[in-house]
């Protein structure tokens, strides 16, 4: 699970680095200012959309992981409660048998 989380974080940093590198390259490219600004605006919108997708994927993965964890915890609690109930019932049966044998 940590590899998936690490992968998502690395992807975000990679995309941000790629966007920064592209922006710097465009600033030094031989284009007029208006077309460069338009291009940068378009690319910034694309990066924003991609970051939104990655964020949504990470959020969904986190939600799924949390759900699985809570299901496992609830299962363990239920097993513990059942084990305790069985132990109490067994002790009660042994106490009744002891009282009945004394009588």
Protein Blocks (a to p, Z undefined) as FASTA:
>chain_A
ZZmmmmmmmmmmmmmmmmmmmmmmmmmpccdfklmmmmmmmmmmmmmmmmmmmmmmmmmm
mmmmmmmmmmmmmmmmmmmmmmmmmmmmmmmmmmmmmmmmmZZ
